[in-house]
Amino acid sequence: MLKKIKGNKFLSGSAIYLVSNILNASTPFILLPILTRYLSPSEYGQVAMFLTLLGALGGVVGLSVAGASSRKYYDDLEENEMARYIGACLQVLIVSSIVVFALMFLFRENMSYWLGLDEKWILWCVGLAAFTVVVNLRLGQWQVRKRAASFGLLQVSKSVFDLLFSLLFVVVFVLGADGRMSAQVLATGIFALLALWLLKRDNLLDVFVWNKAHHKELVSFGFPLIIHVGGIFLLTSANRVVINVEFGLADAGVYMVAAQIAMGVALMFDAFNKAFMPWLFERLNENSYELDKKIVRNTYVLFFFIMVGVLFGFFVGPILVGLVAGPGYEQAADIIGLLILGQAFGGMHLVVSNYAIYSRRTGLLSMATVTSGVMNIAILLLLIRPLGLYGAAISYAVAMAARFLFTWWAAHKGRPMPWFDI
């Protein structure tokens, strides 16, 4: 069995990504029982709001250049063109970071009120978003080259530093929520510098060339994804903001605990997709109808097992909450099952979204995400007061299901597949 896995690049890559993601995910899971005992629900709510803002800035800071550089690898490139292209990615990242920082500085007081964060963390979040893009540029180039071991080593090492800094700042220095946020910024900043060095070492970085064609291509790829990321924010993070405004940081912290436990499901899907995307793109290039039918059949089998796993999650999720979370977070057990269901639909969305990315029809992808994000807000506003956190979880699960279906339609528009001929 082990020989079979080692001999199959897809299976071995998936295994490495899965192990890497499990180790990477172990950081928040190891920290969760510690943080929920060293941080009050209100302090944990501050961490939740910090991560919420980071998610909102994800597509604006850098204009999704990491994804664009990964897609560029499959084009017919001249010698050193990838290095110049990644250099253009960094140029776009720098300009966009400056613009976003200026906007955050101007509106820092309003952002501080809505998120319950100190103004300095509003600004530091821009830096963390930029550092994350740089790390993802290096990881993306390893992913498309199927260097899963290098990918996993960097990802896990970053998580270990994040873990150690968090323990030092929160447990030893007792810095509270500030300690956890400082650890994230410091760890990611260190590894952003390392990622730049690694790109330069592998001759994948030439930042001193100004290429308008590359800039235009990056903006064309990334600008529609701003809307997409905005939709993701409405879909996955706006719930926390509304909970904070309606009930306060403590309830936002409880919701975040449940969301982080449910995130374990998403990490497994992400690991699979990291290996699946390069494998899929290579086969889509073959334009074989019979091969397309085989891919579709396997996709349906995958969807079946995902939904079986969801049923299991409804029983196991509340037990995990009881084991992991400290006193004051018991309400998270009531909503964990619905959040796992939402993450399952998110995994199915990942599978079908690859077709839209392959065809560069990111506008359709954005439309699907924004539509479901608006749906989430509409349902949330209807249910949040009568049902509290349970209403927020219901709106999330329904909206994630809608995004999966909308994305499936968008993917078929971008790259038709024989979904009804298997």
C-alpha positions in Angstrom: 0.0 0.0 0.0 2.8 2.4 0.9 4.7 1.5 -2.3 1.5 2.3 -4.3 1.1 5.7 -2.6 4.8 6.5 -3.2 4.6 5.5 -6.8 1.5 7.7 -7.5 2.4 11.4 -7.6 -1.2 12.5 -7.0 -1.6 10.2 -4.0 1.8 10.9 -2.5 1.3 14.7 -3.1 -2.1 14.5 -1.4 -0.7 12.6 1.5 2.1 15.2 2.0 -0.3 18.1 1.7 -2.7 16.4 4.1 0.1 15.8 6.7 1.3 19.3 6.2 -2.1 20.8 6.6 -2.8 18.7 9.7 0.5 19.9 11.3 -0.3 23.4 10.1 -3.8 23.2 11.6 -2.4 21.8 14.8 -1.3 25.4 15.7 -4.8 26.8 16.3 -6.0 23.5 17.7 -3.1 23.2 20.1 -3.5 26.8 21.0 -7.3 26.6 21.3 -7.5 24.9 24.8 -4.7 27.2 25.9 -6.1 30.5 24.6 -9.6 29.7 25.8 -8.2 29.4 29.3 -5.8 32.4 29.1 -8.1 34.7 27.1 -11.6 35.7 28.1 -14.3 35.2 25.5 -14.1 39.0 24.8 -10.3 38.8 24.3 -10.7 35.8 22.0 -13.3 37.9 20.2 -10.6 40.5 19.5 -8.5 37.8 17.9 -11.5 36.7 15.9 -12.0 40.2 14.6 -8.4 40.6 13.7 -8.6 37.4 11.6 -11.9 38.6 10.1 -10.2 41.8 8.9 -7.3 39.8 7.6 -9.7 37.7 5.5 -11.3 40.8 4.2 -8.0 42.2 3.0 -6.8 39.0 1.5 -7.8 39.7 -2.1 -7.2 43.5 -2.0 -3.7 43.4 -0.7 -1.8 41.9 -3.7 -4.8 41.5 -6.0 -4.5 37.6 -5.7 -1.0 37.6 -7.4 -0.1 34.3 -5.8 -2.9 32.6 -7.7 -2.0 34.4 -10.9 1.6 33.3 -10.7 0.5 29.7 -10.1 -1.7 29.8 -13.2 1.1 31.5 -15.2 3.3 28.4 -14.8 1.0 26.4 -17.2 1.6 29.0 -20.0 4.3 28.5 -22.7 7.0 30.7 -21.0 10.3 32.1 -22.3 13.4 31.7 -20.2 13.4 33.8 -17.0 9.9 35.1 -17.8 8.5 33.5 -14.5 11.1 35.4 -12.5 10.0 38.7 -14.2 6.4 37.8 -13.7 6.9 37.2 -9.9 8.8 40.4 -9.8 5.7 42.1 -11.2 3.6 40.3 -8.6 5.7 42.0 -5.9 5.4 45.4 -7.5 1.6 45.0 -7.6 1.7 43.9 -4.0 3.7 46.9 -2.8 1.5 49.4 -4.6 -1.7 47.8 -3.4 -0.4 47.5 0.2 0.4 51.2 0.2 -3.1 52.1 -1.1 -4.9 49.8 1.4 -2.7 51.1 4.3 -3.6 54.7 3.5 -7.4 53.8 3.4 -7.1 51.9 6.7 -5.3 54.8 8.3 -8.0 57.3 7.2 -10.9 55.1 8.5 -9.1 53.5 11.4 -11.5 55.0 14.0 -14.5 53.6 12.3 -12.9 50.3 11.7 -11.9 50.2 15.4 -15.5 50.7 16.5 -17.0 48.1 14.2 -14.4 45.4 15.0 -13.6 46.2 18.6 -9.9 46.4 17.8 -7.2 48.9 18.8 -6.3 51.1 15.9 -2.8 49.8 15.7 -4.0 46.3 14.9 -6.1 47.7 12.0 -2.9 48.9 10.5 -0.8 45.9 11.4 -3.3 43.7 9.7 -2.4 45.2 6.3 1.2 44.3 6.9 0.2 40.7 7.9 -1.8 40.4 4.7 1.2 41.5 2.6 3.5 39.1 4.4 1.0 36.3 3.7 1.0 37.0 0.0 4.8 36.8 -0.2 4.8 33.4 1.6 2.0 32.2 -0.7 4.0 33.2 -3.8 6.8 30.8 -2.7 4.3 28.0 -1.7 2.4 28.3 -5.0 5.5 27.8 -7.2 6.3 24.7 -5.2 2.8 23.5 -5.6 2.6 23.7 -9.4 6.0 22.0 -9.6 4.7 19.2 -7.4 7.3 19.8 -4.7 5.0 18.9 -1.9 7.8 18.2 0.6 9.3 21.7 0.2 5.8 23.1 0.4 5.0 21.2 3.6 8.3 22.0 5.3 7.9 25.8 4.9 4.2 25.7 5.9 4.8 23.6 9.0 7.9 25.6 10.0 5.9 28.8 9.9 3.2 27.2 12.0 5.8 26.1 14.6 7.1 29.6 14.9 3.6 30.9 15.2 2.9 28.4 18.0 6.1 29.2 19.9 5.7 33.0 19.7 2.0 32.7 20.8 3.0 30.6 23.8 5.7 33.0 24.7 3.6 36.2 24.4 0.3 34.8 25.8 1.4 32.3 28.5 4.8 33.6 29.6 4.5 37.4 29.1 0.7 37.4 29.6 0.0 39.9 26.8 -3.5 38.6 26.2 -5.0 39.1 22.7 -2.2 41.5 21.8 0.2 38.6 22.3 -1.6 36.3 19.9 -1.9 38.9 17.2 1.8 39.9 17.7 2.9 36.3 17.2 1.0 36.0 13.9 2.6 39.2 12.5 6.1 38.3 13.7 6.1 34.7 12.5 4.6 35.6 9.1 7.0 38.5 8.6 10.0 36.3 9.3 8.8 33.7 6.8 8.0 36.3 4.2 11.7 37.3 4.2 12.7 33.7 4.0 10.2 33.2 1.0 11.8 36.1 -0.9 15.3 34.6 -0.4 14.1 31.1 -1.5 12.5 32.6 -4.7 15.7 34.5 -5.5 17.8 31.3 -4.8 15.7 29.4 -7.3 16.0 32.1 -10.0 12.3 32.9 -9.6 12.5 36.5 -8.7 13.5 39.5 -10.8 11.9 42.6 -9.2 13.9 45.3 -11.1 12.1 44.9 -14.4 9.0 46.9 -15.2 6.7 45.0 -17.5 3.3 46.7 -18.3 2.0 43.6 -20.0 2.5 41.6 -16.8 0.9 44.3 -14.7 -2.1 44.4 -17.0 -2.4 40.6 -16.8 -2.2 40.6 -13.0 -4.8 43.3 -12.7 -7.1 41.6 -15.1 -6.8 38.4 -13.1 -6.9 39.9 -9.7 -9.3 42.8 -9.9 -12.4 40.6 -10.4 -11.3 38.6 -7.5 -11.6 41.6 -5.2 -15.3 41.2 -5.6 -14.8 37.5 -5.1 -12.9 38.1 -1.8 -15.6 40.6 -0.8 -18.1 37.9 -1.3 -16.1 35.5 0.8 -16.0 38.1 3.5 -19.8 38.4 3.4 -20.0 34.6 3.3 -17.6 33.5 6.0 -16.6 36.5 8.2 -19.4 39.1 8.2 -21.3 36.8 10.7 -18.6 37.6 13.3 -19.0 41.4 12.7 -22.7 41.2 13.0 -22.5 39.1 16.2 -20.0 41.6 17.7 -22.3 44.5 16.9 -25.5 42.7 18.2 -24.1 40.8 21.2 -20.5 41.9 21.8 -17.0 40.5 21.5 -17.7 37.6 23.9 -20.3 36.0 21.6 -18.0 36.7 18.7 -15.3 34.8 20.5 -17.6 31.8 21.2 -18.6 31.7 17.5 -15.0 31.8 16.5 -14.1 28.8 18.7 -16.8 26.7 16.9 -15.6 28.1 13.5 -12.0 27.1 14.2 -12.9 23.6 15.2 -15.0 23.2 12.1 -12.0 24.6 10.1 -10.4 21.2 10.5 -12.7 19.9 7.8 -11.7 22.8 5.4 -8.0 22.0 5.9 -8.5 18.4 4.7 -10.2 19.7 1.6 -7.5 22.3 1.1 -4.9 19.6 1.3 -6.7 17.5 -1.3 -7.1 20.5 -3.6 -3.5 21.4 -3.5 -2.6 18.1 -5.1 -5.8 17.9 -7.2 -5.5 21.3 -9.0 -2.2 20.6 -10.9 -3.4 17.1 -11.7 -6.7 18.4 -13.0 -5.1 21.3 -15.1 -2.8 18.8 -16.8 -5.7 16.6 -17.8 -8.0 19.4 -18.9 -5.2 20.4 -21.3 -5.7 17.1 -23.0 -9.3 17.9 -24.1 -10.3 14.3 -23.9 -14.1 13.7 -23.5 -13.6 10.2 -22.0 -11.1 11.5 -19.5 -13.5 14.3 -18.6 -16.2 11.7 -17.9 -13.8 9.8 -15.6 -13.1 12.9 -13.7 -16.8 13.6 -13.3 -17.5 10.1 -12.0 -14.7 10.4 -9.4 -16.0 13.8 -8.4 -19.5 12.4 -7.6 -18.0 9.6 -5.5 -16.0 12.3 -3.6 -19.2 14.3 -3.0 -20.9 11.3 -1.6 -18.2 10.6 1.0 -18.1 14.2 2.0 -21.8 14.2 2.9 -21.4 10.9 4.9 -18.6 12.7 6.8 -21.0 15.6 7.6 -23.4 13.2 9.4 -20.4 12.0 11.4 -19.5 15.6 12.2 -22.9 16.4 13.8 -22.2 13.7 16.4 -18.4 14.3 17.0 -18.4 18.1 16.8 -20.1 18.8 20.2 -17.8 16.3 21.9 -14.7 18.1 20.5 -16.0 21.4 21.7 -16.4 20.0 25.2 -12.8 18.6 25.1 -11.1 21.6 23.6 -12.8 24.8 24.7 -12.6 26.2 28.2 -15.3 27.5 30.5 -17.5 30.1 28.9 -17.5 28.6 25.4 -20.1 25.8 25.9 -22.5 27.4 23.5 -20.1 26.6 20.6 -21.3 23.0 20.8 -24.8 24.0 19.7 -23.6 25.3 16.3 -20.6 23.2 15.5 -22.6 20.7 13.3 -24.0 23.4 11.1 -20.6 25.0 10.7 -19.1 21.6 9.7 -21.9 21.3 7.1 -21.0 24.7 5.7 -17.3 23.7 5.5 -18.3 20.5 3.6 -20.1 22.6 1.0 -17.0 24.8 0.9 -14.9 21.7 0.1 -17.2 20.8 -2.8 -17.0 24.4 -4.0 -13.2 24.1 -4.1 -13.4 21.1 -6.4 -15.6 22.7 -9.0 -14.0 26.2 -8.8 -10.8 24.8 -10.3 -12.6 24.7 -13.7 -13.3 28.5 -13.6 -9.7 29.2 -12.5 -8.4 27.1 -15.3 -10.5 29.0 -17.9 -9.6 32.3 -16.2 -13.3 33.1 -15.9 -12.8 34.5 -12.4 -15.6 37.0 -13.0 -18.1 34.2 -12.9 -16.5 32.9 -9.8 -16.8 36.3 -8.2 -20.5 36.5 -9.2 -21.2 33.2 -7.5 -19.4 34.1 -4.3 -21.0 37.6 -4.0 -24.5 36.3 -4.7 -24.2 33.7 -1.9 -22.5 36.3 0.3 -25.4 38.7 0.0 -27.8 35.8 0.6 -25.9 35.0 3.8 -26.3 38.6 5.1 -30.0 38.6 4.3 -30.6 35.4 6.1 -28.3 36.4 9.0 -30.2 39.7 9.6 -33.5 37.8 9.7 -32.3 35.1 12.1 -29.6 36.7 14.3 -32.0 38.3 16.8 -34.6 35.5 17.3 -32.0 32.6 17.1 -28.7 34.2 18.2 -25.6 32.3 17.3 -27.7 29.4 16.0 -29.3 31.7 13.4 -25.8 32.8 12.3 -24.8 29.2 11.8 -27.9 28.4 9.8 -27.3 31.4 7.5 -23.7 30.3 7.0 -24.6 26.7 6.1 -27.4 27.7 3.6 -25.2 30.3 2.0 -22.3 27.9 1.6 -24.6 25.4 -0.1 -25.8 28.2 -2.5 -22.2 29.2 -3.3 -21.3 25.6 -4.2 -24.3 25.4 -6.6 -23.6 28.8 -8.1 -19.9 28.0 -8.5 -20.7 24.7 -10.2 -22.8 26.6 -12.7 -20.0 29.2 -13.2 -17.4 26.4 -13.6 -19.5 24.7 -16.3 -19.7 28.0 -18.2 -15.9 28.4 -18.0 -14.9 24.9 -18.8 -17.9 22.6 -19.8 -17.7 19.1 -18.4 -20.0 16.1 -18.9 -21.8 16.4 -15.6 -24.9 14.7 -16.9 -23.2 12.1 -19.1 -21.4 9.6 -16.9 
